[in-house]
Amino acid sequence: MLLPYLNKGLIEAGCDEAGRGCLAGSVYAAAVILPPDFKNELLNDSKQLTEKQRYLLREVVEKESIAWAVGVVTPQEIDKINILNASFLAMHRAVDQLKIRPEHLIIDGNRFKAYPSIPHTTVIKGDGKYLSIAAASILAKTYRDDYMNGLHEEFPCYDWDHNKGYPTKKHRAAIAVNGPSPYHRLSYNLLGDAQLELF
């Protein structure tokens, strides 16, 4: 069972992102404030759950949380400011939209750019330790998956309904044949080792 909070008695928001390692698409982040007595035995790091479990838990989180929000940073913005800064910006955008202002943020990972006037704590593998970070990981992941499934209908050749923009062999082969789409992150090494095989 994950921990309910880091700081008892504070309004605490958990934050996590999805899509940092992808070659295509926006990076998504979520911020979630759960009630201090929230309990759910299934809730865990989104990577440990099935797709069906993630979508079921998304409904639970949205219904039972005190506040939740999702922030998005586009591929063009990622190319300008780099993916690390884009991840921080996506989390900031999520926190911006919370209808209740948190008194503390707990962030999945080991680095974060401070949000104005709200203290934060970074937690390595926090999505497997704290309920609110796990809840944020589920929202970020499922909303990003929905977005990538939508982009797949526009550009089916890249197999985004399966790889969600991550660098699979099939995805890279499609980039080699078709070139990048308007949704690819041009600052990334899109072809990987396939680049060597082409020349």
C-alpha positions in Angstrom: 0.0 0.0 0.0 1.4 3.4 -1.0 1.8 6.2 1.5 -1.1 8.8 1.7 1.2 11.9 2.0 4.7 13.1 2.8 3.6 16.1 5.0 0.6 15.4 7.3 -1.8 18.3 7.6 -0.7 20.2 4.4 -2.6 20.4 1.2 -0.2 18.4 -0.9 -0.2 17.8 -4.7 1.6 14.9 -6.3 3.0 15.5 -9.8 4.3 13.2 -12.5 4.8 13.3 -16.2 4.5 10.9 -19.2 6.2 10.9 -22.6 9.7 12.2 -21.8 11.4 9.4 -23.8 9.1 9.6 -26.8 10.2 10.6 -30.3 6.8 12.2 -31.1 4.0 14.0 -29.4 3.6 16.4 -26.5 4.8 15.7 -23.0 2.0 15.5 -20.5 2.0 16.0 -16.7 -0.6 15.8 -14.0 -1.0 17.3 -10.5 -3.4 15.6 -8.0 -4.5 16.5 -4.5 -6.1 13.5 -2.8 -8.1 13.6 0.5 -5.8 12.6 3.4 -8.0 9.5 4.1 -7.9 8.3 0.5 -7.3 4.6 0.1 -7.1 2.4 -2.9 -5.2 -0.9 -2.9 -4.9 -1.0 -6.7 -3.4 2.4 -7.1 0.3 2.2 -8.1 2.9 3.5 -10.5 1.1 3.5 -13.9 3.8 1.3 -15.4 2.9 -1.5 -13.1 -0.8 -1.5 -14.2 -2.6 -2.8 -17.2 -4.2 -0.4 -19.6 -7.7 -1.4 -18.4 -6.6 -0.8 -14.7 -5.2 2.6 -15.6 -8.5 3.8 -17.2 -10.5 2.4 -14.3 -8.3 4.2 -11.8 -8.5 7.4 -13.8 -12.2 7.5 -13.1 -11.6 6.9 -9.4 -9.0 9.6 -9.2 -11.1 12.2 -11.0 -14.1 11.4 -8.9 -12.5 11.2 -5.5 -9.6 13.7 -5.6 -9.9 17.2 -4.1 -8.4 18.6 -7.3 -6.6 17.4 -10.4 -5.3 18.9 -13.6 -3.2 18.0 -16.7 -0.6 20.2 -18.3 0.8 19.8 -21.8 4.0 21.0 -23.6 4.1 20.6 -27.4 6.9 19.0 -29.5 7.8 22.5 -30.8 8.2 23.8 -27.3 10.3 20.6 -26.4 12.6 21.3 -29.3 13.1 24.9 -28.1 13.6 24.4 -24.3 14.7 20.7 -24.2 12.7 17.8 -22.6 13.9 18.3 -19.0 12.6 21.9 -19.0 9.5 20.8 -20.9 8.7 18.2 -18.2 9.0 20.9 -15.5 6.9 23.3 -17.6 4.2 20.6 -18.1 4.0 20.1 -14.3 3.9 23.8 -13.7 1.0 24.1 -16.2 -0.8 21.3 -14.3 -0.4 23.0 -11.0 -1.5 26.3 -12.5 -4.9 24.8 -13.3 -5.6 23.2 -9.9 -8.8 24.7 -8.4 -7.3 24.5 -4.9 -3.8 25.9 -4.3 -1.5 23.3 -2.8 0.8 24.1 0.1 3.4 21.6 -0.9 4.3 19.6 -4.1 5.8 16.1 -4.2 7.4 15.5 -7.5 8.3 12.2 -9.1 12.1 12.1 -9.9 15.2 13.8 -8.6 15.0 17.2 -10.2 12.4 20.0 -10.5 12.3 23.7 -11.2 10.7 25.4 -8.2 7.1 26.5 -8.7 6.6 30.1 -7.5 5.9 30.3 -3.8 5.1 26.6 -3.3 7.8 24.4 -1.7 8.4 21.0 -3.2 10.2 17.7 -2.5 11.5 15.4 -5.2 11.0 11.7 -4.7 12.9 9.1 -6.8 10.4 6.5 -7.9 7.7 8.5 -6.1 5.0 7.0 -8.3 5.6 3.7 -6.4 5.7 5.4 -3.0 3.0 8.0 -2.7 -0.7 7.8 -3.7 -0.9 11.3 -5.1 2.1 10.8 -7.4 0.8 7.4 -8.5 -2.6 9.1 -9.2 -0.8 11.8 -11.2 1.2 9.2 -13.2 -2.1 7.5 -14.2 -3.7 10.8 -15.4 -0.6 11.9 -17.3 -0.2 8.4 -18.9 -3.9 7.9 -19.9 -4.4 11.4 -21.2 -1.3 11.2 -23.3 -2.3 7.8 -24.6 -5.6 9.2 -25.7 -3.8 12.0 -27.5 -1.4 9.6 -29.2 -4.3 7.4 -30.3 -5.9 10.5 -31.9 -2.6 11.4 -33.7 -2.4 7.8 -35.0 -5.6 8.3 -37.0 -3.9 11.3 -38.7 -0.6 9.4 -39.3 -1.2 5.7 -39.1 2.1 4.7 -40.6 4.0 5.4 -37.4 2.1 2.8 -35.3 1.4 5.3 -32.5 -1.7 3.4 -31.3 0.8 0.8 -30.2 4.1 2.5 -29.4 2.5 5.9 -28.2 5.5 7.7 -29.8 8.2 5.7 -28.0 11.3 4.6 -30.1 10.4 1.1 -31.3 12.0 -0.5 -34.3 8.8 -0.2 -36.3 8.4 3.5 -35.4 12.0 4.3 -36.4 11.6 2.3 -39.6 8.5 4.4 -40.5 10.4 7.6 -39.9 13.2 6.4 -42.2 10.7 5.7 -45.0 8.2 8.5 -44.5 10.3 11.2 -42.8 9.2 12.9 -39.6 5.7 14.1 -39.0 4.8 17.6 -37.7 4.5 15.9 -34.3 8.0 14.5 -34.1 10.6 16.1 -31.8 13.2 17.2 -34.2 15.8 17.8 -31.5 15.8 14.0 -30.9 17.8 11.3 -32.7 14.8 10.1 -34.5 16.5 7.3 -36.5 18.8 6.0 -33.8 21.0 3.2 -35.1 18.9 2.9 -38.1 20.6 6.1 -39.3 23.8 4.2 -39.7 22.2 1.4 -41.7 20.9 3.9 -44.3 24.3 5.3 -45.3 
